[in-house]
Amino acid sequence: MVMSSKDYVIIKIPKALADEIDAFLGKHGYKSRAELVKDAIRSLLREYGAYRKETA
């Protein structure tokens, strides 16, 4: 099965962590939880040398 760049998965996080993300969002220019989480995951993967740029 070939996945397109528009395929998504759902990730569950504790409510307390979501609340911390919500408090962080506006202060740092993020518009949504998803935007922040994607950015954080990309950053972590880059740090470990495991990030492969998405093809769109």
PDB file of N, CA, C and O in Angstrom:
ATOM      1  N   MET A   1       0.840  -1.184   0.000  1.00  0.00           N
ATOM      2  CA  MET A   1       0.000   0.000   0.000  1.00  0.00           C
ATOM      3  C   MET A   1       0.881   1.243   0.000  1.00  0.00           C
ATOM      4  O   MET A   1       1.799   1.355   0.813  1.00  0.00           O
ATOM      5  N   VAL A   2       0.612   2.160  -0.891  1.00  0.00           N
ATOM      6  CA  VAL A   2       1.359   3.406  -0.972  1.00  0.00           C
ATOM      7  C   VAL A   2       0.607   4.472  -0.189  1.00  0.00           C
ATOM      8  O   VAL A   2      -0.587   4.687  -0.396  1.00  0.00           O
ATOM      9  N   MET A   3       1.327   5.141   0.719  1.00  0.00           N
ATOM     10  CA  MET A   3       0.693   6.185   1.517  1.00  0.00           C
ATOM     11  C   MET A   3       1.017   7.545   0.913  1.00  0.00           C
ATOM     12  O   MET A   3       2.153   7.808   0.517  1.00  0.00           O
ATOM     13  N   SER A   4       0.014   8.394   0.849  1.00  0.00           N
ATOM     14  CA  SER A   4       0.257   9.746   0.366  1.00  0.00           C
ATOM     15  C   SER A   4       0.625  10.643   1.537  1.00  0.00           C
ATOM     16  O   SER A   4       0.504  10.247   2.697  1.00  0.00           O
ATOM     17  N   SER A   5       1.072  11.846   1.227  1.00  0.00           N
ATOM     18  CA  SER A   5       1.452  12.780   2.287  1.00  0.00           C
ATOM     19  C   SER A   5       0.240  13.238   3.091  1.00  0.00           C
ATOM     20  O   SER A   5       0.397  13.902   4.115  1.00  0.00           O
ATOM     21  N   LYS A   6      -0.961  12.895   2.646  1.00  0.00           N
ATOM     22  CA  LYS A   6      -2.168  13.294   3.363  1.00  0.00           C
ATOM     23  C   LYS A   6      -2.689  12.204   4.291  1.00  0.00           C
ATOM     24  O   LYS A   6      -3.731  12.387   4.922  1.00  0.00           O
ATOM     25  N   ASP A   7      -1.998  11.084   4.389  1.00  0.00           N
ATOM     26  CA  ASP A   7      -2.390  10.032   5.321  1.00  0.00           C
ATOM     27  C   ASP A   7      -1.902  10.407   6.712  1.00  0.00           C
ATOM     28  O   ASP A   7      -0.787  10.906   6.863  1.00  0.00           O
ATOM     29  N   TYR A   8      -2.712  10.177   7.714  1.00  0.00           N
ATOM     30  CA  TYR A   8      -2.372  10.551   9.084  1.00  0.00           C
ATOM     31  C   TYR A   8      -2.634   9.391  10.034  1.00  0.00           C
ATOM     32  O   TYR A   8      -3.373   8.460   9.713  1.00  0.00           O
ATOM     33  N   VAL A   9      -2.020   9.464  11.199  1.00  0.00           N
ATOM     34  CA  VAL A   9      -2.289   8.532  12.288  1.00  0.00           C
ATOM     35  C   VAL A   9      -2.660   9.354  13.515  1.00  0.00           C
ATOM     36  O   VAL A   9      -2.354  10.544  13.592  1.00  0.00           O
ATOM     37  N   ILE A  10      -3.310   8.719  14.457  1.00  0.00           N
ATOM     38  CA  ILE A  10      -3.694   9.379  15.703  1.00  0.00           C
ATOM     39  C   ILE A  10      -2.736   8.936  16.796  1.00  0.00           C
ATOM     40  O   ILE A  10      -2.449   7.749  16.945  1.00  0.00           O
ATOM     41  N   ILE A  11      -2.248   9.900  17.555  1.00  0.00           N
ATOM     42  CA  ILE A  11      -1.361   9.619  18.685  1.00  0.00           C
ATOM     43  C   ILE A  11      -2.021  10.165  19.937  1.00  0.00           C
ATOM     44  O   ILE A  11      -2.438  11.323  19.970  1.00  0.00           O
ATOM     45  N   LYS A  12      -2.118   9.339  20.963  1.00  0.00           N
ATOM     46  CA  LYS A  12      -2.723   9.770  22.225  1.00  0.00           C
ATOM     47  C   LYS A  12      -1.644  10.209  23.196  1.00  0.00           C
ATOM     48  O   LYS A  12      -0.596   9.574  23.315  1.00  0.00           O
ATOM     49  N   ILE A  13      -1.921  11.321  23.897  1.00  0.00           N
ATOM     50  CA  ILE A  13      -1.016  11.816  24.933  1.00  0.00           C
ATOM     51  C   ILE A  13      -1.843  12.130  26.173  1.00  0.00           C
ATOM     52  O   ILE A  13      -3.045  12.377  26.071  1.00  0.00           O
ATOM     53  N   PRO A  14      -1.210  12.122  27.341  1.00  0.00           N
ATOM     54  CA  PRO A  14      -1.950  12.444  28.562  1.00  0.00           C
ATOM     55  C   PRO A  14      -2.510  13.871  28.516  1.00  0.00           C
ATOM     56  O   PRO A  14      -1.895  14.762  27.930  1.00  0.00           O
ATOM     57  N   LYS A  15      -3.661  14.080  29.128  1.00  0.00           N
ATOM     58  CA  LYS A  15      -4.313  15.397  29.167  1.00  0.00           C
ATOM     59  C   LYS A  15      -3.390  16.452  29.743  1.00  0.00           C
ATOM     60  O   LYS A  15      -3.358  17.578  29.247  1.00  0.00           O
ATOM     61  N   ALA A  16      -2.637  16.110  30.781  1.00  0.00           N
ATOM     62  CA  ALA A  16      -1.734  17.083  31.402  1.00  0.00           C
ATOM     63  C   ALA A  16      -0.691  17.578  30.396  1.00  0.00           C
ATOM     64  O   ALA A  16      -0.343  18.759  30.402  1.00  0.00           O
ATOM     65  N   LEU A  17      -0.193  16.695  29.541  1.00  0.00           N
ATOM     66  CA  LEU A  17       0.779  17.095  28.526  1.00  0.00           C
ATOM     67  C   LEU A  17       0.108  17.970  27.463  1.00  0.00           C
ATOM     68  O   LEU A  17       0.698  18.945  26.998  1.00  0.00           O
ATOM     69  N   ALA A  18      -1.112  17.625  27.085  1.00  0.00           N
ATOM     70  CA  ALA A  18      -1.859  18.446  26.125  1.00  0.00           C
ATOM     71  C   ALA A  18      -2.088  19.845  26.685  1.00  0.00           C
ATOM     72  O   ALA A  18      -2.016  20.831  25.951  1.00  0.00           O
ATOM     73  N   ASP A  19      -2.361  19.931  27.979  1.00  0.00           N
ATOM     74  CA  ASP A  19      -2.546  21.241  28.619  1.00  0.00           C
ATOM     75  C   ASP A  19      -1.262  22.063  28.564  1.00  0.00           C
ATOM     76  O   ASP A  19      -1.307  23.271  28.332  1.00  0.00           O
ATOM     77  N   GLU A  20      -0.121  21.416  28.776  1.00  0.00           N
ATOM     78  CA  GLU A  20       1.165  22.122  28.693  1.00  0.00           C
ATOM     79  C   GLU A  20       1.424  22.600  27.266  1.00  0.00           C
ATOM     80  O   GLU A  20       1.916  23.708  27.052  1.00  0.00           O
ATOM     81  N   ILE A  21       1.089  21.759  26.302  1.00  0.00           N
ATOM     82  CA  ILE A  21       1.237  22.148  24.896  1.00  0.00           C
ATOM     83  C   ILE A  21       0.365  23.362  24.602  1.00  0.00           C
ATOM     84  O   ILE A  21       0.817  24.309  23.958  1.00  0.00           O
ATOM     85  N   ASP A  22      -0.880  23.342  25.066  1.00  0.00           N
ATOM     86  CA  ASP A  22      -1.796  24.456  24.829  1.00  0.00           C
ATOM     87  C   ASP A  22      -1.246  25.762  25.400  1.00  0.00           C
ATOM     88  O   ASP A  22      -1.369  26.814  24.771  1.00  0.00           O
ATOM     89  N   ALA A  23      -0.648  25.700  26.575  1.00  0.00           N
ATOM     90  CA  ALA A  23      -0.074  26.891  27.196  1.00  0.00           C
ATOM     91  C   ALA A  23       1.136  27.394  26.406  1.00  0.00           C
ATOM     92  O   ALA A  23       1.412  28.594  26.392  1.00  0.00           O
ATOM     93  N   PHE A  24       1.846  26.494  25.758  1.00  0.00           N
ATOM     94  CA  PHE A  24       3.065  26.804  25.009  1.00  0.00           C
ATOM     95  C   PHE A  24       2.761  27.387  23.624  1.00  0.00           C
ATOM     96  O   PHE A  24       3.511  28.224  23.121  1.00  0.00           O
ATOM     97  N   LEU A  25       1.667  26.945  23.016  1.00  0.00           N
ATOM     98  CA  LEU A  25       1.346  27.267  21.623  1.00  0.00           C
ATOM     99  C   LEU A  25       1.461  28.744  21.270  1.00  0.00           C
ATOM    100  O   LEU A  25       2.322  29.139  20.484  1.00  0.00           O
ATOM    101  N   GLY A  26       0.601  29.541  21.849  1.00  0.00           N
ATOM    102  CA  GLY A  26       0.532  30.951  21.494  1.00  0.00           C
ATOM    103  C   GLY A  26       1.802  31.716  21.794  1.00  0.00           C
ATOM    104  O   GLY A  26       2.165  32.639  21.065  1.00  0.00           O
ATOM    105  N   LYS A  27       2.473  31.338  22.854  1.00  0.00           N
ATOM    106  CA  LYS A  27       3.692  32.036  23.263  1.00  0.00           C
ATOM    107  C   LYS A  27       4.816  31.853  22.253  1.00  0.00           C
ATOM    108  O   LYS A  27       5.735  32.670  22.191  1.00  0.00           O
ATOM    109  N   HIS A  28       4.749  30.791  21.466  1.00  0.00           N
ATOM    110  CA  HIS A  28       5.845  30.462  20.558  1.00  0.00           C
ATOM    111  C   HIS A  28       5.425  30.414  19.091  1.00  0.00           C
ATOM    112  O   HIS A  28       6.151  29.880  18.252  1.00  0.00           O
ATOM    113  N   GLY A  29       4.263  30.967  18.784  1.00  0.00           N
ATOM    114  CA  GLY A  29       3.848  31.134  17.395  1.00  0.00           C
ATOM    115  C   GLY A  29       3.233  29.932  16.714  1.00  0.00           C
ATOM    116  O   GLY A  29       3.023  29.962  15.501  1.00  0.00           O
ATOM    117  N   TYR A  30       2.937  28.879  17.449  1.00  0.00           N
ATOM    118  CA  TYR A  30       2.291  27.714  16.843  1.00  0.00           C
ATOM    119  C   TYR A  30       0.787  27.948  16.790  1.00  0.00           C
ATOM    120  O   TYR A  30       0.213  28.556  17.694  1.00  0.00           O
ATOM    121  N   LYS A  31       0.153  27.461  15.725  1.00  0.00           N
ATOM    122  CA  LYS A  31      -1.280  27.654  15.549  1.00  0.00           C
ATOM    123  C   LYS A  31      -2.103  26.470  16.035  1.00  0.00           C
ATOM    124  O   LYS A  31      -3.309  26.593  16.252  1.00  0.00           O
ATOM    125  N   SER A  32      -1.447  25.315  16.206  1.00  0.00           N
ATOM    126  CA  SER A  32      -2.188  24.123  16.623  1.00  0.00           C
ATOM    127  C   SER A  32      -1.270  23.140  17.335  1.00  0.00           C
ATOM    128  O   SER A  32      -0.046  23.211  17.221  1.00  0.00           O
ATOM    129  N   ARG A  33      -1.884  22.223  18.070  1.00  0.00           N
ATOM    130  CA  ARG A  33      -1.120  21.142  18.708  1.00  0.00           C
ATOM    131  C   ARG A  33      -0.387  20.331  17.645  1.00  0.00           C
ATOM    132  O   ARG A  33       0.787  19.997  17.804  1.00  0.00           O
ATOM    133  N   ALA A  34      -1.090  20.021  16.565  1.00  0.00           N
ATOM    134  CA  ALA A  34      -0.499  19.188  15.512  1.00  0.00           C
ATOM    135  C   ALA A  34       0.756  19.831  14.938  1.00  0.00           C
ATOM    136  O   ALA A  34       1.759  19.152  14.718  1.00  0.00           O
ATOM    137  N   GLU A  35       0.703  21.141  14.694  1.00  0.00           N
ATOM    138  CA  GLU A  35       1.865  21.848  14.151  1.00  0.00           C
ATOM    139  C   GLU A  35       3.051  21.742  15.108  1.00  0.00           C
ATOM    140  O   GLU A  35       4.174  21.472  14.682  1.00  0.00           O
ATOM    141  N   LEU A  36       2.804  21.953  16.392  1.00  0.00           N
ATOM    142  CA  LEU A  36       3.874  21.875  17.389  1.00  0.00           C
ATOM    143  C   LEU A  36       4.437  20.458  17.486  1.00  0.00           C
ATOM    144  O   LEU A  36       5.653  20.272  17.510  1.00  0.00           O
ATOM    145  N   VAL A  37       3.563  19.472  17.541  1.00  0.00           N
ATOM    146  CA  VAL A  37       4.009  18.082  17.689  1.00  0.00           C
ATOM    147  C   VAL A  37       4.810  17.638  16.464  1.00  0.00           C
ATOM    148  O   VAL A  37       5.846  16.990  16.614  1.00  0.00           O
ATOM    149  N   LYS A  38       4.356  17.972  15.269  1.00  0.00           N
ATOM    150  CA  LYS A  38       5.109  17.612  14.060  1.00  0.00           C
ATOM    151  C   LYS A  38       6.488  18.257  14.067  1.00  0.00           C
ATOM    152  O   LYS A  38       7.480  17.613  13.725  1.00  0.00           O
ATOM    153  N   ASP A  39       6.552  19.535  14.458  1.00  0.00           N
ATOM    154  CA  ASP A  39       7.831  20.238  14.525  1.00  0.00           C
ATOM    155  C   ASP A  39       8.760  19.597  15.554  1.00  0.00           C
ATOM    156  O   ASP A  39       9.953  19.426  15.303  1.00  0.00           O
ATOM    157  N   ALA A  40       8.207  19.245  16.711  1.00  0.00           N
ATOM    158  CA  ALA A  40       9.012  18.627  17.771  1.00  0.00           C
ATOM    159  C   ALA A  40       9.542  17.257  17.339  1.00  0.00           C
ATOM    160  O   ALA A  40      10.697  16.928  17.612  1.00  0.00           O
ATOM    161  N   ILE A  41       8.721  16.472  16.677  1.00  0.00           N
ATOM    162  CA  ILE A  41       9.151  15.146  16.215  1.00  0.00           C
ATOM    163  C   ILE A  41      10.232  15.276  15.149  1.00  0.00           C
ATOM    164  O   ILE A  41      11.230  14.556  15.184  1.00  0.00           O
ATOM    165  N   ARG A  42      10.037  16.197  14.195  1.00  0.00           N
ATOM    166  CA  ARG A  42      11.069  16.415  13.169  1.00  0.00           C
ATOM    167  C   ARG A  42      12.391  16.819  13.806  1.00  0.00           C
ATOM    168  O   ARG A  42      13.453  16.330  13.418  1.00  0.00           O
ATOM    169  N   SER A  43      12.321  17.715  14.785  1.00  0.00           N
ATOM    170  CA  SER A  43      13.525  18.189  15.470  1.00  0.00           C
ATOM    171  C   SER A  43      14.247  17.038  16.167  1.00  0.00           C
ATOM    172  O   SER A  43      15.469  16.925  16.074  1.00  0.00           O
ATOM    173  N   LEU A  44      13.502  16.192  16.858  1.00  0.00           N
ATOM    174  CA  LEU A  44      14.099  15.050  17.548  1.00  0.00           C
ATOM    175  C   LEU A  44      14.736  14.082  16.551  1.00  0.00           C
ATOM    176  O   LEU A  44      15.844  13.594  16.776  1.00  0.00           O
ATOM    177  N   LEU A  45      14.039  13.807  15.455  1.00  0.00           N
ATOM    178  CA  LEU A  45      14.585  12.906  14.439  1.00  0.00           C
ATOM    179  C   LEU A  45      15.852  13.477  13.809  1.00  0.00           C
ATOM    180  O   LEU A  45      16.803  12.739  13.553  1.00  0.00           O
ATOM    181  N   ARG A  46      15.870  14.792  13.557  1.00  0.00           N
ATOM    182  CA  ARG A  46      17.090  15.430  13.026  1.00  0.00           C
ATOM    183  C   ARG A  46      18.239  15.275  14.010  1.00  0.00           C
ATOM    184  O   ARG A  46      19.366  14.969  13.622  1.00  0.00           O
ATOM    185  N   GLU A  47      17.943  15.489  15.289  1.00  0.00           N
ATOM    186  CA  GLU A  47      18.966  15.376  16.335  1.00  0.00           C
ATOM    187  C   GLU A  47      19.617  14.000  16.318  1.00  0.00           C
ATOM    188  O   GLU A  47      20.820  13.879  16.549  1.00  0.00           O
ATOM    189  N   TYR A  48      18.836  12.966  16.046  1.00  0.00           N
ATOM    190  CA  TYR A  48      19.352  11.598  16.018  1.00  0.00           C
ATOM    191  C   TYR A  48      19.791  11.164  14.621  1.00  0.00           C
ATOM    192  O   TYR A  48      20.190  10.016  14.422  1.00  0.00           O
ATOM    193  N   GLY A  49      19.718  12.075  13.659  1.00  0.00           N
ATOM    194  CA  GLY A  49      20.135  11.753  12.296  1.00  0.00           C
ATOM    195  C   GLY A  49      19.205  10.798  11.582  1.00  0.00           C
ATOM    196  O   GLY A  49      19.623  10.093  10.663  1.00  0.00           O
ATOM    197  N   ALA A  50      17.952  10.766  11.993  1.00  0.00           N
ATOM    198  CA  ALA A  50      17.011   9.803  11.430  1.00  0.00           C
ATOM    199  C   ALA A  50      15.909  10.457  10.601  1.00  0.00           C
ATOM    200  O   ALA A  50      14.994   9.772  10.144  1.00  0.00           O
ATOM    201  N   TYR A  51      15.984  11.761  10.405  1.00  0.00           N
ATOM    202  CA  TYR A  51      14.914  12.459   9.680  1.00  0.00           C
ATOM    203  C   TYR A  51      15.112  12.357   8.179  1.00  0.00           C
ATOM    204  O   TYR A  51      16.182  12.673   7.660  1.00  0.00           O
ATOM    205  N   ARG A  52      14.079  11.917   7.491  1.00  0.00           N
ATOM    206  CA  ARG A  52      14.065  11.907   6.024  1.00  0.00           C
ATOM    207  C   ARG A  52      12.975  12.872   5.594  1.00  0.00           C
ATOM    208  O   ARG A  52      11.800  12.651   5.884  1.00  0.00           O
ATOM    209  N   LYS A  53      13.349  13.923   4.915  1.00  0.00           N
ATOM    210  CA  LYS A  53      12.405  14.962   4.517  1.00  0.00           C
ATOM    211  C   LYS A  53      11.211  14.357   3.790  1.00  0.00           C
ATOM    212  O   LYS A  53      11.350  13.470   2.948  1.00  0.00           O
ATOM    213  N   GLU A  54      10.023  14.872   4.146  1.00  0.00           N
ATOM    214  CA  GLU A  54       8.796  14.407   3.517  1.00  0.00           C
ATOM    215  C   GLU A  54       8.785  14.802   2.056  1.00  0.00           C
ATOM    216  O   GLU A  54       9.301  15.855   1.683  1.00  0.00           O
ATOM    217  N   THR A  55       8.198  13.956   1.234  1.00  0.00           N
ATOM    218  CA  THR A  55       8.012  14.304  -0.169  1.00  0.00           C
ATOM    219  C   THR A  55       6.561  14.696  -0.358  1.00  0.00           C
ATOM    220  O   THR A  55       5.659  13.969   0.056  1.00  0.00           O
ATOM    221  N   ALA A  56       6.333  15.830  -0.975  1.00  0.00           N
ATOM    222  CA  ALA A  56       4.954  16.315  -1.111  1.00  0.00           C
ATOM    223  C   ALA A  56       4.509  16.405  -2.530  1.00  0.00           C
ATOM    224  O   ALA A  56       3.373  16.798  -2.797  1.00  0.00           O
TER     225      ALA A  56
END
